[in-house]
């Protein structure tokens, strides 16, 4: 059985440009209102079960590297723009 993959959006890096939403062939991603971020909205994974998983268009087009397509159950660690370590897991 192949590992299930899903897009993960790093909230701190997302600028709500919408490029990932526009390029996704299955409409997995959405821009949703979030007043806790400076842009007022952010990209969210609305329908992970519809993700093609191998196309990775969203990951490739994001100019701020805010999207990673990762295996479910994998933990992703990275350094944000303030130098702090951030961990995301699915």
PyMOL Python script that loads the backbone (N, CA, C, O; Angstrom):
from pymol import cmd

cmd.read_pdbstr("""\
ATOM      1  N   UNK A   1       0.838  -1.192   0.000  1.00  0.00           N
ATOM      2  CA  UNK A   1       0.000   0.000   0.000  1.00  0.00           C
ATOM      3  C   UNK A   1       0.880   1.252   0.000  1.00  0.00           C
ATOM      4  O   UNK A   1       1.776   1.371   0.836  1.00  0.00           O
ATOM      5  N   UNK A   2       0.647   2.149  -0.888  1.00  0.00           N
ATOM      6  CA  UNK A   2       1.428   3.374  -1.004  1.00  0.00           C
ATOM      7  C   UNK A   2       1.106   4.330   0.137  1.00  0.00           C
ATOM      8  O   UNK A   2      -0.018   4.365   0.637  1.00  0.00           O
ATOM      9  N   UNK A   3       2.105   5.101   0.538  1.00  0.00           N
ATOM     10  CA  UNK A   3       1.901   6.072   1.605  1.00  0.00           C
ATOM     11  C   UNK A   3       0.944   7.162   1.133  1.00  0.00           C
ATOM     12  O   UNK A   3       1.036   7.649   0.006  1.00  0.00           O
ATOM     13  N   UNK A   4       0.039   7.527   2.007  1.00  0.00           N
ATOM     14  CA  UNK A   4      -0.910   8.593   1.668  1.00  0.00           C
ATOM     15  C   UNK A   4      -0.230   9.936   1.893  1.00  0.00           C
ATOM     16  O   UNK A   4       0.428  10.143   2.913  1.00  0.00           O
ATOM     17  N   UNK A   5      -0.389  10.832   0.953  1.00  0.00           N
ATOM     18  CA  UNK A   5       0.215  12.149   1.059  1.00  0.00           C
ATOM     19  C   UNK A   5      -0.853  13.217   1.045  1.00  0.00           C
ATOM     20  O   UNK A   5      -1.934  13.029   0.486  1.00  0.00           O
ATOM     21  N   UNK A   6      -0.540  14.343   1.667  1.00  0.00           N
ATOM     22  CA  UNK A   6      -1.471  15.465   1.700  1.00  0.00           C
ATOM     23  C   UNK A   6      -0.680  16.769   1.744  1.00  0.00           C
ATOM     24  O   UNK A   6       0.418  16.794   2.298  1.00  0.00           O
ATOM     25  N   UNK A   7      -1.207  17.847   1.177  1.00  0.00           N
ATOM     26  CA  UNK A   7      -0.521  19.134   1.269  1.00  0.00           C
ATOM     27  C   UNK A   7      -0.588  19.679   2.696  1.00  0.00           C
ATOM     28  O   UNK A   7      -1.596  19.516   3.384  1.00  0.00           O
ATOM     29  N   UNK A   8       0.475  20.317   3.127  1.00  0.00           N
ATOM     30  CA  UNK A   8       0.515  20.996   4.418  1.00  0.00           C
ATOM     31  C   UNK A   8       0.870  22.447   4.134  1.00  0.00           C
ATOM     32  O   UNK A   8       1.852  22.725   3.445  1.00  0.00           O
ATOM     33  N   UNK A   9       0.078  23.373   4.661  1.00  0.00           N
ATOM     34  CA  UNK A   9       0.320  24.803   4.457  1.00  0.00           C
ATOM     35  C   UNK A   9       0.913  25.373   5.737  1.00  0.00           C
ATOM     36  O   UNK A   9       0.349  25.211   6.820  1.00  0.00           O
ATOM     37  N   UNK A  10       2.058  26.044   5.605  1.00  0.00           N
ATOM     38  CA  UNK A  10       2.691  26.698   6.741  1.00  0.00           C
ATOM     39  C   UNK A  10       2.104  28.104   6.857  1.00  0.00           C
ATOM     40  O   UNK A  10       2.398  28.984   6.048  1.00  0.00           O
ATOM     41  N   UNK A  11       1.279  28.292   7.865  1.00  0.00           N
ATOM     42  CA  UNK A  11       0.531  29.540   8.024  1.00  0.00           C
ATOM     43  C   UNK A  11       1.404  30.777   8.035  1.00  0.00           C
ATOM     44  O   UNK A  11       1.036  31.792   7.444  1.00  0.00           O
ATOM     45  N   UNK A  12       2.538  30.718   8.686  1.00  0.00           N
ATOM     46  CA  UNK A  12       3.401  31.904   8.803  1.00  0.00           C
ATOM     47  C   UNK A  12       4.005  32.341   7.478  1.00  0.00           C
ATOM     48  O   UNK A  12       4.355  33.509   7.305  1.00  0.00           O
ATOM     49  N   UNK A  13       4.127  31.420   6.555  1.00  0.00           N
ATOM     50  CA  UNK A  13       4.748  31.740   5.270  1.00  0.00           C
ATOM     51  C   UNK A  13       3.735  32.093   4.187  1.00  0.00           C
ATOM     52  O   UNK A  13       4.091  32.722   3.190  1.00  0.00           O
ATOM     53  N   UNK A  14       2.473  31.693   4.371  1.00  0.00           N
ATOM     54  CA  UNK A  14       1.439  31.931   3.365  1.00  0.00           C
ATOM     55  C   UNK A  14       1.071  33.411   3.304  1.00  0.00           C
ATOM     56  O   UNK A  14       0.797  34.034   4.329  1.00  0.00           O
ATOM     57  N   UNK A  15       1.068  33.969   2.084  1.00  0.00           N
ATOM     58  CA  UNK A  15       0.708  35.378   1.893  1.00  0.00           C
ATOM     59  C   UNK A  15      -0.637  35.537   1.194  1.00  0.00           C
ATOM     60  O   UNK A  15      -1.005  36.647   0.810  1.00  0.00           O
ATOM     61  N   UNK A  16      -1.367  34.452   1.026  1.00  0.00           N
ATOM     62  CA  UNK A  16      -2.691  34.454   0.400  1.00  0.00           C
ATOM     63  C   UNK A  16      -2.665  34.953  -1.040  1.00  0.00           C
ATOM     64  O   UNK A  16      -3.592  35.634  -1.479  1.00  0.00           O
ATOM     65  N   UNK A  17      -1.620  34.621  -1.768  1.00  0.00           N
ATOM     66  CA  UNK A  17      -1.535  35.073  -3.157  1.00  0.00           C
ATOM     67  C   UNK A  17      -2.545  34.347  -4.045  1.00  0.00           C
ATOM     68  O   UNK A  17      -2.984  34.894  -5.057  1.00  0.00           O
ATOM     69  N   UNK A  18      -2.921  33.109  -3.671  1.00  0.00           N
ATOM     70  CA  UNK A  18      -3.925  32.366  -4.421  1.00  0.00           C
ATOM     71  C   UNK A  18      -3.396  31.563  -5.595  1.00  0.00           C
ATOM     72  O   UNK A  18      -4.179  30.921  -6.294  1.00  0.00           O
ATOM     73  N   UNK A  19      -2.101  31.578  -5.831  1.00  0.00           N
ATOM     74  CA  UNK A  19      -1.548  30.830  -6.962  1.00  0.00           C
ATOM     75  C   UNK A  19      -1.809  29.336  -6.823  1.00  0.00           C
ATOM     76  O   UNK A  19      -2.133  28.665  -7.803  1.00  0.00           O
ATOM     77  N   UNK A  20      -1.669  28.817  -5.614  1.00  0.00           N
ATOM     78  CA  UNK A  20      -1.882  27.386  -5.387  1.00  0.00           C
ATOM     79  C   UNK A  20      -3.340  27.002  -5.603  1.00  0.00           C
ATOM     80  O   UNK A  20      -3.630  25.933  -6.139  1.00  0.00           O
ATOM     81  N   UNK A  21      -4.248  27.863  -5.190  1.00  0.00           N
ATOM     82  CA  UNK A  21      -5.679  27.614  -5.359  1.00  0.00           C
ATOM     83  C   UNK A  21      -6.018  27.575  -6.845  1.00  0.00           C
ATOM     84  O   UNK A  21      -6.790  26.725  -7.289  1.00  0.00           O
ATOM     85  N   UNK A  22      -5.443  28.490  -7.605  1.00  0.00           N
ATOM     86  CA  UNK A  22      -5.716  28.565  -9.047  1.00  0.00           C
ATOM     87  C   UNK A  22      -5.163  27.372  -9.825  1.00  0.00           C
ATOM     88  O   UNK A  22      -5.770  26.938 -10.804  1.00  0.00           O
ATOM     89  N   UNK A  23      -4.014  26.839  -9.397  1.00  0.00           N
ATOM     90  CA  UNK A  23      -3.362  25.790 -10.190  1.00  0.00           C
ATOM     91  C   UNK A  23      -3.816  24.380  -9.818  1.00  0.00           C
ATOM     92  O   UNK A  23      -3.619  23.450 -10.599  1.00  0.00           O
ATOM     93  N   UNK A  24      -4.413  24.205  -8.654  1.00  0.00           N
ATOM     94  CA  UNK A  24      -4.803  22.860  -8.210  1.00  0.00           C
ATOM     95  C   UNK A  24      -5.881  22.274  -9.124  1.00  0.00           C
ATOM     96  O   UNK A  24      -6.958  22.858  -9.250  1.00  0.00           O
ATOM     97  N   UNK A  25      -5.610  21.124  -9.769  1.00  0.00           N
ATOM     98  CA  UNK A  25      -6.588  20.548 -10.693  1.00  0.00           C
ATOM     99  C   UNK A  25      -7.809  19.945 -10.004  1.00  0.00           C
ATOM    100  O   UNK A  25      -8.821  19.696 -10.659  1.00  0.00           O
ATOM    101  N   UNK A  26      -7.733  19.708  -8.711  1.00  0.00           N
ATOM    102  CA  UNK A  26      -8.835  19.070  -7.984  1.00  0.00           C
ATOM    103  C   UNK A  26      -9.489  19.986  -6.944  1.00  0.00           C
ATOM    104  O   UNK A  26     -10.320  19.532  -6.158  1.00  0.00           O
ATOM    105  N   UNK A  27      -9.121  21.267  -6.934  1.00  0.00           N
ATOM    106  CA  UNK A  27      -9.682  22.238  -5.988  1.00  0.00           C
ATOM    107  C   UNK A  27      -9.546  21.789  -4.541  1.00  0.00           C
ATOM    108  O   UNK A  27     -10.486  21.902  -3.755  1.00  0.00           O
ATOM    109  N   UNK A  28      -8.383  21.285  -4.202  1.00  0.00           N
ATOM    110  CA  UNK A  28      -8.110  20.816  -2.842  1.00  0.00           C
ATOM    111  C   UNK A  28      -7.918  22.002  -1.887  1.00  0.00           C
ATOM    112  O   UNK A  28      -8.293  21.934  -0.717  1.00  0.00           O
ATOM    113  N   UNK A  29      -7.337  23.073  -2.395  1.00  0.00           N
ATOM    114  CA  UNK A  29      -6.999  24.225  -1.554  1.00  0.00           C
ATOM    115  C   UNK A  29      -8.019  25.346  -1.707  1.00  0.00           C
ATOM    116  O   UNK A  29      -8.629  25.515  -2.763  1.00  0.00           O
ATOM    117  N   UNK A  30      -8.191  26.110  -0.625  1.00  0.00           N
ATOM    118  CA  UNK A  30      -9.092  27.270  -0.626  1.00  0.00           C
ATOM    119  C   UNK A  30      -8.450  28.412   0.130  1.00  0.00           C
ATOM    120  O   UNK A  30      -7.649  28.195   1.039  1.00  0.00           O
ATOM    121  N   UNK A  31      -8.804  29.629  -0.249  1.00  0.00           N
ATOM    122  CA  UNK A  31      -8.444  30.791   0.556  1.00  0.00           C
ATOM    123  C   UNK A  31      -9.600  31.016   1.523  1.00  0.00           C
ATOM    124  O   UNK A  31     -10.741  31.205   1.101  1.00  0.00           O
ATOM    125  N   UNK A  32      -9.305  30.995   2.801  1.00  0.00           N
ATOM    126  CA  UNK A  32     -10.347  31.180   3.806  1.00  0.00           C
ATOM    127  C   UNK A  32     -10.015  32.397   4.662  1.00  0.00           C
ATOM    128  O   UNK A  32      -8.849  32.727   4.877  1.00  0.00           O
ATOM    129  N   UNK A  33     -11.053  33.047   5.138  1.00  0.00           N
ATOM    130  CA  UNK A  33     -10.871  34.225   5.980  1.00  0.00           C
ATOM    131  C   UNK A  33     -10.269  33.813   7.311  1.00  0.00           C
ATOM    132  O   UNK A  33     -10.739  32.881   7.964  1.00  0.00           O
ATOM    133  N   UNK A  34      -9.227  34.521   7.699  1.00  0.00           N
ATOM    134  CA  UNK A  34      -8.578  34.284   8.984  1.00  0.00           C
ATOM    135  C   UNK A  34      -8.048  35.629   9.465  1.00  0.00           C
ATOM    136  O   UNK A  34      -7.029  36.112   8.971  1.00  0.00           O
ATOM    137  N   UNK A  35      -8.722  36.218  10.408  1.00  0.00           N
ATOM    138  CA  UNK A  35      -8.342  37.544  10.881  1.00  0.00           C
ATOM    139  C   UNK A  35      -7.138  37.522  11.814  1.00  0.00           C
ATOM    140  O   UNK A  35      -6.704  38.570  12.292  1.00  0.00           O
ATOM    141  N   UNK A  36      -6.599  36.338  12.074  1.00  0.00           N
ATOM    142  CA  UNK A  36      -5.427  36.215  12.931  1.00  0.00           C
ATOM    143  C   UNK A  36      -4.121  36.307  12.148  1.00  0.00           C
ATOM    144  O   UNK A  36      -3.042  36.296  12.739  1.00  0.00           O
ATOM    145  N   UNK A  37      -4.212  36.398  10.829  1.00  0.00           N
ATOM    146  CA  UNK A  37      -3.016  36.575  10.005  1.00  0.00           C
ATOM    147  C   UNK A  37      -3.054  37.954   9.356  1.00  0.00           C
ATOM    148  O   UNK A  37      -4.128  38.525   9.165  1.00  0.00           O
ATOM    149  N   UNK A  38      -1.908  38.475   9.026  1.00  0.00           N
ATOM    150  CA  UNK A  38      -1.819  39.869   8.564  1.00  0.00           C
ATOM    151  C   UNK A  38      -2.525  40.108   7.243  1.00  0.00           C
ATOM    152  O   UNK A  38      -2.922  41.240   6.966  1.00  0.00           O
ATOM    153  N   UNK A  39      -2.696  39.087   6.419  1.00  0.00           N
ATOM    154  CA  UNK A  39      -3.354  39.277   5.128  1.00  0.00           C
ATOM    155  C   UNK A  39      -4.874  39.219   5.221  1.00  0.00           C
ATOM    156  O   UNK A  39      -5.571  39.626   4.292  1.00  0.00           O
ATOM    157  N   UNK A  40      -5.395  38.710   6.351  1.00  0.00           N
ATOM    158  CA  UNK A  40      -6.838  38.598   6.520  1.00  0.00           C
ATOM    159  C   UNK A  40      -7.418  37.301   5.982  1.00  0.00           C
ATOM    160  O   UNK A  40      -8.578  36.979   6.242  1.00  0.00           O
ATOM    161  N   UNK A  41      -6.614  36.558   5.231  1.00  0.00           N
ATOM    162  CA  UNK A  41      -7.035  35.242   4.742  1.00  0.00           C
ATOM    163  C   UNK A  41      -5.787  34.386   4.577  1.00  0.00           C
ATOM    164  O   UNK A  41      -4.661  34.883   4.610  1.00  0.00           O
ATOM    165  N   UNK A  42      -6.013  33.092   4.401  1.00  0.00           N
ATOM    166  CA  UNK A  42      -4.884  32.195   4.183  1.00  0.00           C
ATOM    167  C   UNK A  42      -5.348  30.942   3.444  1.00  0.00           C
ATOM    168  O   UNK A  42      -6.537  30.624   3.411  1.00  0.00           O
ATOM    169  N   UNK A  43      -4.411  30.261   2.870  1.00  0.00           N
ATOM    170  CA  UNK A  43      -4.699  29.027   2.157  1.00  0.00           C
ATOM    171  C   UNK A  43      -4.914  27.906   3.165  1.00  0.00           C
ATOM    172  O   UNK A  43      -4.159  27.770   4.128  1.00  0.00           O
ATOM    173  N   UNK A  44      -5.942  27.112   2.937  1.00  0.00           N
ATOM    174  CA  UNK A  44      -6.194  25.936   3.769  1.00  0.00           C
ATOM    175  C   UNK A  44      -6.448  24.726   2.877  1.00  0.00           C
ATOM    176  O   UNK A  44      -6.874  24.857   1.730  1.00  0.00           O
ATOM    177  N   UNK A  45      -6.180  23.560   3.424  1.00  0.00           N
ATOM    178  CA  UNK A  45      -6.429  22.304   2.712  1.00  0.00           C
ATOM    179  C   UNK A  45      -7.864  21.909   3.016  1.00  0.00           C
ATOM    180  O   UNK A  45      -8.154  21.357   4.077  1.00  0.00           O
ATOM    181  N   UNK A  46      -8.762  22.196   2.078  1.00  0.00           N
ATOM    182  CA  UNK A  46     -10.190  21.989   2.296  1.00  0.00           C
ATOM    183  C   UNK A  46     -10.639  20.564   1.997  1.00  0.00           C
ATOM    184  O   UNK A  46     -11.526  20.036   2.668  1.00  0.00           O
ATOM    185  N   UNK A  47     -10.025  19.936   0.985  1.00  0.00           N
ATOM    186  CA  UNK A  47     -10.439  18.599   0.568  1.00  0.00           C
ATOM    187  C   UNK A  47      -9.213  17.701   0.348  1.00  0.00           C
ATOM    188  O   UNK A  47      -8.885  17.387  -0.797  1.00  0.00           O
ATOM    189  N   UNK A  48      -8.538  17.286   1.415  1.00  0.00           N
ATOM    190  CA  UNK A  48      -7.316  16.478   1.242  1.00  0.00           C
ATOM    191  C   UNK A  48      -7.563  15.143   0.554  1.00  0.00           C
ATOM    192  O   UNK A  48      -6.669  14.613  -0.105  1.00  0.00           O
ATOM    193  N   UNK A  49      -8.762  14.597   0.699  1.00  0.00           N
ATOM    194  CA  UNK A  49      -9.066  13.297   0.078  1.00  0.00           C
ATOM    195  C   UNK A  49      -9.108  13.380  -1.445  1.00  0.00           C
ATOM    196  O   UNK A  49      -9.002  12.354  -2.117  1.00  0.00           O
ATOM    197  N   UNK A  50      -9.262  14.584  -2.004  1.00  0.00           N
ATOM    198  CA  UNK A  50      -9.298  14.768  -3.456  1.00  0.00           C
ATOM    199  C   UNK A  50      -7.918  15.019  -4.063  1.00  0.00           C
ATOM    200  O   UNK A  50      -7.782  15.095  -5.284  1.00  0.00           O
ATOM    201  N   UNK A  51      -6.911  15.146  -3.228  1.00  0.00           N
ATOM    202  CA  UNK A  51      -5.567  15.496  -3.707  1.00  0.00           C
ATOM    203  C   UNK A  51      -5.004  14.408  -4.614  1.00  0.00           C
ATOM    204  O   UNK A  51      -5.075  13.222  -4.294  1.00  0.00           O
ATOM    205  N   UNK A  52      -4.439  14.826  -5.758  1.00  0.00           N
ATOM    206  CA  UNK A  52      -3.801  13.919  -6.705  1.00  0.00           C
ATOM    207  C   UNK A  52      -2.504  13.379  -6.110  1.00  0.00           C
ATOM    208  O   UNK A  52      -2.070  12.284  -6.468  1.00  0.00           O
ATOM    209  N   UNK A  53      -1.893  14.120  -5.224  1.00  0.00           N
ATOM    210  CA  UNK A  53      -0.714  13.773  -4.450  1.00  0.00           C
ATOM    211  C   UNK A  53       0.602  13.757  -5.232  1.00  0.00           C
ATOM    212  O   UNK A  53       1.634  14.165  -4.700  1.00  0.00           O
ATOM    213  N   UNK A  54       0.583  13.311  -6.434  1.00  0.00           N
ATOM    214  CA  UNK A  54       1.844  13.246  -7.170  1.00  0.00           C
ATOM    215  C   UNK A  54       2.057  14.439  -8.083  1.00  0.00           C
ATOM    216  O   UNK A  54       3.155  14.611  -8.612  1.00  0.00           O
ATOM    217  N   UNK A  55       1.045  15.265  -8.286  1.00  0.00           N
ATOM    218  CA  UNK A  55       1.237  16.393  -9.204  1.00  0.00           C
ATOM    219  C   UNK A  55       2.106  17.470  -8.548  1.00  0.00           C
ATOM    220  O   UNK A  55       2.973  18.043  -9.207  1.00  0.00           O
ATOM    221  N   UNK A  56       1.888  17.748  -7.276  1.00  0.00           N
ATOM    222  CA  UNK A  56       2.678  18.702  -6.495  1.00  0.00           C
ATOM    223  C   UNK A  56       2.731  20.101  -7.124  1.00  0.00           C
ATOM    224  O   UNK A  56       3.680  20.850  -6.892  1.00  0.00           O
ATOM    225  N   UNK A  57       1.719  20.449  -7.913  1.00  0.00           N
ATOM    226  CA  UNK A  57       1.680  21.773  -8.537  1.00  0.00           C
ATOM    227  C   UNK A  57       1.661  22.876  -7.486  1.00  0.00           C
ATOM    228  O   UNK A  57       2.342  23.891  -7.631  1.00  0.00           O
ATOM    229  N   UNK A  58       0.880  22.673  -6.431  1.00  0.00           N
ATOM    230  CA  UNK A  58       0.770  23.691  -5.381  1.00  0.00           C
ATOM    231  C   UNK A  58       2.125  23.950  -4.731  1.00  0.00           C
ATOM    232  O   UNK A  58       2.493  25.095  -4.473  1.00  0.00           O
ATOM    233  N   UNK A  59       2.849  22.886  -4.475  1.00  0.00           N
ATOM    234  CA  UNK A  59       4.170  22.991  -3.849  1.00  0.00           C
ATOM    235  C   UNK A  59       5.155  23.719  -4.768  1.00  0.00           C
ATOM    236  O   UNK A  59       5.961  24.529  -4.310  1.00  0.00           O
ATOM    237  N   UNK A  60       5.081  23.422  -6.056  1.00  0.00           N
ATOM    238  CA  UNK A  60       6.014  24.013  -7.013  1.00  0.00           C
ATOM    239  C   UNK A  60       5.736  25.486  -7.284  1.00  0.00           C
ATOM    240  O   UNK A  60       6.669  26.256  -7.511  1.00  0.00           O
ATOM    241  N   UNK A  61       4.459  25.893  -7.264  1.00  0.00           N
ATOM    242  CA  UNK A  61       4.128  27.262  -7.656  1.00  0.00           C
ATOM    243  C   UNK A  61       4.231  28.261  -6.502  1.00  0.00           C
ATOM    244  O   UNK A  61       4.330  29.464  -6.742  1.00  0.00           O
ATOM    245  N   UNK A  62       4.209  27.789  -5.264  1.00  0.00           N
ATOM    246  CA  UNK A  62       4.205  28.704  -4.119  1.00  0.00           C
ATOM    247  C   UNK A  62       5.516  29.502  -4.060  1.00  0.00           C
ATOM    248  O   UNK A  62       6.585  28.919  -3.878  1.00  0.00           O
ATOM    249  N   UNK A  63       5.438  30.838  -4.215  1.00  0.00           N
ATOM    250  CA  UNK A  63       6.661  31.645  -4.228  1.00  0.00           C
ATOM    251  C   UNK A  63       7.309  31.790  -2.856  1.00  0.00           C
ATOM    252  O   UNK A  63       8.451  32.238  -2.753  1.00  0.00           O
ATOM    253  N   UNK A  64       6.584  31.413  -1.799  1.00  0.00           N
ATOM    254  CA  UNK A  64       7.102  31.576  -0.434  1.00  0.00           C
ATOM    255  C   UNK A  64       7.379  30.240   0.241  1.00  0.00           C
ATOM    256  O   UNK A  64       7.647  30.192   1.442  1.00  0.00           O
ATOM    257  N   UNK A  65       7.315  29.151  -0.529  1.00  0.00           N
ATOM    258  CA  UNK A  65       7.594  27.800  -0.029  1.00  0.00           C
ATOM    259  C   UNK A  65       6.737  27.458   1.190  1.00  0.00           C
ATOM    260  O   UNK A  65       7.210  26.826   2.135  1.00  0.00           O
ATOM    261  N   UNK A  66       5.473  27.883   1.156  1.00  0.00           N
ATOM    262  CA  UNK A  66       4.568  27.667   2.280  1.00  0.00           C
ATOM    263  C   UNK A  66       3.825  26.343   2.195  1.00  0.00           C
ATOM    264  O   UNK A  66       3.100  25.995   3.127  1.00  0.00           O
ATOM    265  N   UNK A  67       3.981  25.593   1.110  1.00  0.00           N
ATOM    266  CA  UNK A  67       3.256  24.338   0.942  1.00  0.00           C
ATOM    267  C   UNK A  67       4.246  23.197   0.734  1.00  0.00           C
ATOM    268  O   UNK A  67       5.183  23.290  -0.059  1.00  0.00           O
ATOM    269  N   UNK A  68       4.007  22.131   1.469  1.00  0.00           N
ATOM    270  CA  UNK A  68       4.759  20.889   1.275  1.00  0.00           C
ATOM    271  C   UNK A  68       3.756  19.759   1.166  1.00  0.00           C
ATOM    272  O   UNK A  68       2.792  19.701   1.931  1.00  0.00           O
ATOM    273  N   UNK A  69       3.977  18.867   0.224  1.00  0.00           N
ATOM    274  CA  UNK A  69       3.146  17.673   0.120  1.00  0.00           C
ATOM    275  C   UNK A  69       3.921  16.579   0.833  1.00  0.00           C
ATOM    276  O   UNK A  69       4.992  16.170   0.384  1.00  0.00           O
ATOM    277  N   UNK A  70       3.371  16.104   1.956  1.00  0.00           N
ATOM    278  CA  UNK A  70       4.095  15.165   2.812  1.00  0.00           C
ATOM    279  C   UNK A  70       3.263  13.913   3.057  1.00  0.00           C
ATOM    280  O   UNK A  70       2.046  13.913   2.877  1.00  0.00           O
ATOM    281  N   UNK A  71       3.939  12.855   3.468  1.00  0.00           N
ATOM    282  CA  UNK A  71       3.261  11.622   3.855  1.00  0.00           C
ATOM    283  C   UNK A  71       2.483  11.868   5.135  1.00  0.00           C
ATOM    284  O   UNK A  71       2.967  12.553   6.036  1.00  0.00           O
ATOM    285  N   UNK A  72       1.287  11.316   5.221  1.00  0.00           N
ATOM    286  CA  UNK A  72       0.497  11.414   6.434  1.00  0.00           C
ATOM    287  C   UNK A  72       1.249  10.677   7.533  1.00  0.00           C
ATOM    288  O   UNK A  72       1.718   9.557   7.329  1.00  0.00           O
ATOM    289  N   UNK A  73       1.361  11.300   8.687  1.00  0.00           N
ATOM    290  CA  UNK A  73       2.090  10.713   9.793  1.00  0.00           C
ATOM    291  C   UNK A  73       3.534  11.183   9.874  1.00  0.00           C
ATOM    292  O   UNK A  73       4.263  10.787  10.784  1.00  0.00           O
ATOM    293  N   UNK A  74       3.951  12.016   8.941  1.00  0.00           N
ATOM    294  CA  UNK A  74       5.314  12.538   8.920  1.00  0.00           C
ATOM    295  C   UNK A  74       5.347  13.906   9.580  1.00  0.00           C
ATOM    296  O   UNK A  74       4.414  14.696   9.435  1.00  0.00           O
ATOM    297  N   UNK A  75       6.404  14.177  10.291  1.00  0.00           N
ATOM    298  CA  UNK A  75       6.573  15.469  10.939  1.00  0.00           C
ATOM    299  C   UNK A  75       7.552  16.309  10.114  1.00  0.00           C
ATOM    300  O   UNK A  75       8.621  15.833   9.734  1.00  0.00           O
ATOM    301  N   UNK A  76       7.179  17.550   9.843  1.00  0.00           N
ATOM    302  CA  UNK A  76       8.007  18.455   9.056  1.00  0.00           C
ATOM    303  C   UNK A  76       8.520  19.545   9.991  1.00  0.00           C
ATOM    304  O   UNK A  76       7.732  20.201  10.674  1.00  0.00           O
ATOM    305  N   UNK A  77       9.831  19.739  10.024  1.00  0.00           N
ATOM    306  CA  UNK A  77      10.429  20.790  10.852  1.00  0.00           C
ATOM    307  C   UNK A  77      11.173  21.756   9.945  1.00  0.00           C
ATOM    308  O   UNK A  77      11.860  21.339   9.013  1.00  0.00           O
ATOM    309  N   UNK A  78      11.034  23.056  10.223  1.00  0.00           N
ATOM    310  CA  UNK A  78      11.698  24.068   9.413  1.00  0.00           C
ATOM    311  C   UNK A  78      11.907  25.312  10.267  1.00  0.00           C
ATOM    312  O   UNK A  78      11.348  25.439  11.357  1.00  0.00           O
ATOM    313  N   UNK A  79      12.718  26.220   9.754  1.00  0.00           N
ATOM    314  CA  UNK A  79      12.992  27.471  10.444  1.00  0.00           C
ATOM    315  C   UNK A  79      12.189  28.577   9.773  1.00  0.00           C
ATOM    316  O   UNK A  79      12.256  28.744   8.555  1.00  0.00           O
ATOM    317  N   UNK A  80      11.424  29.339  10.567  1.00  0.00           N
ATOM    318  CA  UNK A  80      10.613  30.405   9.988  1.00  0.00           C
ATOM    319  C   UNK A  80      11.470  31.651   9.757  1.00  0.00           C
ATOM    320  O   UNK A  80      12.671  31.642  10.024  1.00  0.00           O
ATOM    321  N   UNK A  81      10.851  32.717   9.262  1.00  0.00           N
ATOM    322  CA  UNK A  81      11.590  33.934   8.912  1.00  0.00           C
ATOM    323  C   UNK A  81      12.160  34.657  10.132  1.00  0.00           C
ATOM    324  O   UNK A  81      12.999  35.547   9.985  1.00  0.00           O
ATOM    325  N   UNK A  82      11.716  34.287  11.331  1.00  0.00           N
ATOM    326  CA  UNK A  82      12.236  34.886  12.558  1.00  0.00           C
ATOM    327  C   UNK A  82      13.312  34.023  13.199  1.00  0.00           C
ATOM    328  O   UNK A  82      13.798  34.340  14.285  1.00  0.00           O
ATOM    329  N   UNK A  83      13.685  32.939  12.538  1.00  0.00           N
ATOM    330  CA  UNK A  83      14.718  32.059  13.043  1.00  0.00           C
ATOM    331  C   UNK A  83      14.246  31.037  14.058  1.00  0.00           C
ATOM    332  O   UNK A  83      15.064  30.348  14.667  1.00  0.00           O
ATOM    333  N   UNK A  84      12.938  30.928  14.251  1.00  0.00           N
ATOM    334  CA  UNK A  84      12.403  29.975  15.222  1.00  0.00           C
ATOM    335  C   UNK A  84      12.071  28.665  14.519  1.00  0.00           C
ATOM    336  O   UNK A  84      11.599  28.662  13.382  1.00  0.00           O
ATOM    337  N   UNK A  85      12.321  27.561  15.201  1.00  0.00           N
ATOM    338  CA  UNK A  85      11.985  26.254  14.660  1.00  0.00           C
ATOM    339  C   UNK A  85      10.487  26.009  14.783  1.00  0.00           C
ATOM    340  O   UNK A  85       9.908  26.212  15.850  1.00  0.00           O
ATOM    341  N   UNK A  86       9.862  25.576  13.702  1.00  0.00           N
ATOM    342  CA  UNK A  86       8.441  25.298  13.658  1.00  0.00           C
ATOM    343  C   UNK A  86       8.275  23.842  13.233  1.00  0.00           C
ATOM    344  O   UNK A  86       8.960  23.379  12.321  1.00  0.00           O
ATOM    345  N   UNK A  87       7.380  23.129  13.883  1.00  0.00           N
ATOM    346  CA  UNK A  87       7.125  21.733  13.554  1.00  0.00           C
ATOM    347  C   UNK A  87       5.669  21.559  13.175  1.00  0.00           C
ATOM    348  O   UNK A  87       4.778  22.028  13.883  1.00  0.00           O
ATOM    349  N   UNK A  88       5.427  20.893  12.071  1.00  0.00           N
ATOM    350  CA  UNK A  88       4.079  20.571  11.628  1.00  0.00           C
ATOM    351  C   UNK A  88       3.999  19.067  11.481  1.00  0.00           C
ATOM    352  O   UNK A  88       4.937  18.445  10.981  1.00  0.00           O
ATOM    353  N   UNK A  89       2.915  18.482  11.900  1.00  0.00           N
ATOM    354  CA  UNK A  89       2.730  17.051  11.704  1.00  0.00           C
ATOM    355  C   UNK A  89       1.320  16.782  11.219  1.00  0.00           C
ATOM    356  O   UNK A  89       0.405  17.568  11.465  1.00  0.00           O
ATOM    357  N   UNK A  90       1.154  15.671  10.533  1.00  0.00           N
ATOM    358  CA  UNK A  90      -0.150  15.261  10.014  1.00  0.00           C
ATOM    359  C   UNK A  90      -0.450  13.892  10.537  1.00  0.00           C
ATOM    360  O   UNK A  90      -1.503  13.331  10.233  1.00  0.00           O
TER     361      UNK A  90
END
""", "prot")
cmd.dss("prot")
cmd.show_as("cartoon", "prot")
cmd.util.cbc("prot")
cmd.orient("prot")
